[in-house]
Amino acid sequence: MRPLTEPAVRDSFVNCSKGEAKRLAVPRDLAERPWDDLDFLGWRDPGAPDRSYLVTEREGRPVGVSLRFPSSQRGFLHRSMCSVCLTTHPGGGVSLMTARKAGAAGREGNSVGLYMCTDLACSLYVRGRKVPQSGMRFEESLTTEEQIARTAGNLAAFLDKLYV
């Protein structure tokens, strides 16, 4: 992924208002991120424990998505495998992330969701740059490049649902 600036991140959001995008907490360490190892930039909002954000490239431009997840997993069905990168995490390392749909459907309250690594580090897990605390990645016959392509495809399929 190409490095992003704070204005590019803010301008990328497709499922929140310009005012919401202006107020969200953008990471201050954008220059230090391992951009060559990222399929998307993902972060949690330290001031809003139920919010996360991700920005990826689609058709040559950054596309950002505001995500929500339950701040407490208690009472919610949760899974231990991320639907994006297929990394397993026991005990809350995977959360149901929901995103309001883009456009009129989102303004009407429609949303889509997927189970995703709570720390949004899918790109790093797939590349072996980060190891889950007590989970694991299954040994696969796919090459790392094929796993990266699958991860990107899983994320793209989720993003496609935001526009339907």
TILUMGU-220994 format. One record per residue: y, x, z of N, C-alpha, C in turn; residue in one letter. Coordinates in steps of 0.02 Angstrom, whole numbers, padded with zeros to 5 digits, always signed. Layout:
YXZYXZYXZA...
# end
This chain:
-00058+00042+00000+00000+00000+00000+00062+00045+00000M+00114+00023-00034+00176+00061-00036+00214+00051+00031R+00249+00103+00054+00289+00095+00115+00341+00040+00107P+00354+00006+00162+00403-00048+00162+00460-00034+00210L+00518-00060+00194+00576-00056+00237+00582-00122+00275T+00622-00122+00328+00632-00183+00366+00659-00240+00323E+00710-00228+00281+00734-00284+00239+00680-00310+00191P+00639-00266+00164+00585-00288+00119+00534-00331+00157A+00519-00311+00219+00473-00350+00260+00502-00419+00272V+00564-00423+00294+00595-00487+00309+00599-00533+00248R+00614-00504+00190+00621-00543+00128+00554-00567+00100D+00499-00540+00126+00433-00554+00096+00400-00619+00120S+00423-00648+00174+00387-00704+00205+00390-00767+00162F+00331-00797+00153+00324-00856+00110+00312-00920+00149V+00298-00915+00214+00281-00975+00252+00325-00985+00314N+00385-00958+00312+00433-00972+00365+00503-00971+00334C+00550-00998+00371+00618-01002+00345+00651-00932+00346S+00705-00925+00310+00742-00862+00310+00767-00846+00380K+00787-00897+00417+00810-00887+00485+00754-00861+00530G+00695-00890+00523+00637-00867+00562+00621-00795+00544E+00622-00779+00479+00607-00711+00457+00659-00662+00483A+00721-00683+00487+00775-00641+00512+00766-00625+00586K+00738-00673+00624+00731-00664+00697+00666-00630+00718R+00616-00627+00675+00552-00599+00697+00556-00525+00710L+00513-00501+00754+00513-00431+00775+00474-00389+00725A+00510-00349+00686+00479-00304+00637+00465-00238+00673V+00407-00208+00661+00391-00144+00694+00445-00091+00679P+00461-00053+00730+00511-00001+00722+00483+00063+00694R+00417+00067+00691+00384+00129+00669+00360+00125+00596D+00395+00088+00554+00373+00080+00484+00365+00147+00449L+00409+00194+00462+00405+00260+00429+00343+00299+00448A+00315+00285+00508+00257+00323+00532+00190+00289+00516E+00191+00231+00487+00128+00195+00473+00087+00233+00421R+00020+00230+00425-00023+00265+00377-00030+00224+00312P+00024+00220+00273+00028+00175+00216-00029+00185+00166W-00051+00246+00156-00105+00258+00108-00171+00226+00130D-00178+00212+00195-00239+00183+00222-00232+00108+00235D-00177+00078+00217-00166+00007+00232-00172-00037+00170L-00211-00090+00178-00214-00143+00128-00161-00195+00143D-00141-00197+00206-00086-00240+00227-00057-00211+00291F+00006-00228+00302+00040-00211+00365+00030-00270+00411L+00002-00260+00468-00009-00314+00516+00015-00294+00585G+00046-00341+00620+00069-00326+00688+00075-00390+00728W+00071-00381+00794+00081-00436+00841+00152-00435+00865R+00179-00493+00880+00248-00497+00905+00246-00488+00980D+00276-00433+01006+00273-00421+01078+00311-00474+01119P+00359-00508+01088+00397-00559+01123+00368-00629+01119G+00319-00638+01076+00287-00703+01067+00212-00691+01062A+00176-00695+01118+00106-00675+01119+00059-00716+01075P+00082-00772+01048+00039-00812+01005+00055-00801+00931D+00096-00750+00914+00116-00740+00845+00098-00670+00820R+00077-00669+00758+00064-00607+00723+00091-00615+00653S+00097-00558+00618+00123-00559+00550+00084-00510+00508Y+00079-00525+00444+00051-00477+00398+00090-00479+00334L+00095-00420+00302+00128-00413+00238+00082-00373+00194V+00070-00398+00134+00028-00363+00085+00062-00366+00018T+00034-00332-00031+00061-00334-00099+00020-00384-00140E+00056-00425-00177+00025-00471-00225+00068-00471-00287R+00036-00457-00343+00070-00456-00408+00131-00409-00406E+00122-00352-00372+00174-00301-00371+00231-00312-00324G+00227-00363-00282+00282-00374-00234+00253-00388-00165R+00292-00373-00112+00267-00387-00045+00268-00462-00030P+00215-00486+00002+00209-00555+00023+00192-00555+00098V+00234-00587+00137+00224-00589+00209+00203-00658+00232G+00162-00658+00286+00136-00720+00314+00144-00718+00389V+00171-00772+00416+00176-00781+00488+00112-00815+00511S+00081-00787+00562+00017-00812+00588+00024-00833+00661L-00015-00881+00681-00019-00901+00751-00091-00898+00773R-00101-00885+00837-00168-00887+00865-00163-00906+00938F-00216-00934+00965-00213-00954+01036-00205-00892+01080P-00157-00896+01126-00147-00839+01171-00204-00832+01220S-00241-00885+01230-00301-00882+01271-00360-00908+01230S-00413-00870+01228-00472-00891+01191-00512-00943+01229Q-00496-00953+01292-00533-01000+01334-00529-01070+01303R-00585-01100+01294-00587-01168+01267-00587-01170+01191G-00581-01112+01159-00581-01109+01087-00645-01075+01063F-00673-01101+01010-00730-01069+00979-00705-01004+00947L-00734-00949+00964-00714-00887+00932-00775-00851+00906H-00764-00811+00857-00818-00774+00827-00811-00700+00844R-00863-00664+00832-00861-00593+00848-00855-00551+00785S-00855-00582+00725-00849-00543+00664-00787-00566+00625M-00748-00518+00604-00688-00531+00565-00709-00555+00495C-00676-00608+00471-00690-00634+00404-00660-00592+00349S-00614-00547+00367-00581-00506+00317-00619-00441+00305V-00630-00403+00359-00661-00337+00351-00733-00333+00374C-00759-00386+00404-00828-00391+00428-00843-00341+00484L-00793-00326+00525-00802-00285+00585-00819-00332+00642T-00866-00312+00685-00883-00353+00743-00845-00328+00804T-00824-00376+00844-00789-00362+00907-00814-00412+00958H-00845-00391+01011-00863-00438+01063-00803-00456+01106P-00804-00516+01134-00756-00536+01185-00683-00536+01165G-00664-00576+01116-00594-00585+01102-00563-00537+01052G-00600-00493+01023-00573-00447+00973-00562-00478+00906G-00586-00541+00898-00575-00579+00837-00544-00645+00858V-00491-00665+00824-00457-00728+00841-00450-00771+00778S-00447-00836+00790-00432-00882+00736-00357-00878+00723L-00338-00851+00666-00268-00845+00646-00253-00903+00599M-00200-00939+00613-00181-00994+00569-00112-00980+00540T-00104-01001+00478-00040-00991+00444-00018-01058+00415A+00044-01074+00427+00073-01133+00396+00074-01121+00321R+00057-01172+00282+00058-01166+00210+00129-01155+00184K+00134-01127+00125+00199-01116+00094+00225-01181+00065A+00291-01188+00062+00323-01244+00029+00318-01309+00066G+00318-01364+00027+00319-01431+00055+00259-01445+00100A+00201-01420+00080+00140-01432+00121+00149-01403+00191A+00178-01344+00196+00190-01314+00261+00242-01352+00302G+00293-01376+00269+00344-01416+00304+00315-01481+00330R+00260-01504+00300+00226-01565+00322+00176-01550+00377E+00169-01486+00396+00124-01467+00450+00056-01443+00430G+00043-01435+00366-00023-01412+00343-00030-01337+00353N-00089-01316+00372-00102-01246+00384-00173-01227+00363S-00185-01163+00358-00251-01136+00344-00265-01082+00395V-00329-01067+00405-00346-01017+00455-00405-00975+00436G-00413-00919+00470-00472-00878+00463-00480-00836+00526L-00541-00814+00538-00555-00771+00594-00541-00699+00573Y-00500-00665+00613-00476-00599+00594-00472-00554+00655M-00476-00489+00644-00468-00441+00699-00402-00456+00734C-00404-00465+00799-00345-00482+00837-00291-00428+00831T-00312-00366+00824-00263-00311+00819-00239-00299+00747D-00266-00338+00699-00246-00334+00628-00255-00264+00599L-00305-00228+00622-00318-00160+00598-00376-00157+00549A-00388-00210+00512-00445-00214+00466-00448-00153+00419C-00392-00135+00390-00390-00079+00342-00416-00015+00374S-00398-00003+00436-00418+00058+00470-00492+00056+00489L-00518-00002+00508-00589-00008+00524-00632+00005+00462Y-00613-00023+00406-00652-00015+00344-00655+00058+00323V-00600+00093+00333-00596+00163+00313-00623+00212+00366R-00644+00185+00423-00669+00228+00476-00614+00266+00513G-00552+00246+00506-00495+00278+00540-00486+00252+00611R-00518+00195+00624-00516+00165+00691-00585+00136+00705K-00607+00143+00767-00673+00118+00788-00661+00061+00837V-00695+00004+00828-00687-00050+00876-00707-00027+00946P-00671-00052+00997-00684-00031+01066-00757-00035+01084Q-00785-00093+01081-00856-00099+01099-00895-00135+01045S-00865-00145+00989-00899-00176+00932-00925-00123+00886G-00939-00143+00825-00965-00094+00778-00954-00119+00707M-00962-00075+00661-00964-00093+00590-01036-00084+00568R-01062-00132+00534-01130-00126+00509-01133-00072+00457F-01189-00036+00456-01199+00013+00403-01215-00026+00340E-01177-00013+00288-01185-00051+00226-01204-00006+00169E-01233-00036+00118-01249+00002+00057-01189+00007+00011S-01136-00032+00024-01076-00029-00016-01038+00036+00000L-01005+00063-00050-00963+00121-00038-00900+00099-00001T-00864+00146+00026-00801+00129+00060-00754+00094+00012T-00750+00118-00050-00706+00087-00100-00727+00014-00112E-00792+00001-00115-00816-00068-00125-00800-00111-00064E-00804-00083-00004-00787-00120+00056-00712-00135+00058Q-00671-00087+00036-00599-00098+00032-00584-00154-00017I-00617-00153-00074-00607-00206-00124-00628-00274-00097A-00683-00276-00060-00705-00339-00030-00654-00364+00022R-00629-00318+00063-00578-00336+00113-00516-00365+00079T-00493-00331+00026-00434-00355-00011-00449-00423-00042A-00509-00433-00068-00528-00497-00097-00530-00553-00045G-00556-00538+00015-00558-00588+00068-00488-00608+00090N-00443-00559+00095-00374-00574+00113-00340-00613+00058L-00351-00595-00004-00321-00630-00061-00344-00703-00063A-00408-00715-00049-00434-00784-00048-00399-00826+00006A-00386-00796+00064-00350-00830+00117-00279-00845+00093F-00245-00796+00065-00176-00806+00043-00171-00858-00012L-00222-00860-00056-00222-00911-00109-00219-00982-00080D-00251-00991-00022-00253-01058+00009-00184-01079+00036K-00140-01031+00046-00073-01047+00070-00032-01084+00017L-00050-01076-00045-00011-01105-00100-00041-01169-00128Y-00099-01189-00103-00133-01250-00129-00109-01311-00092V
# end
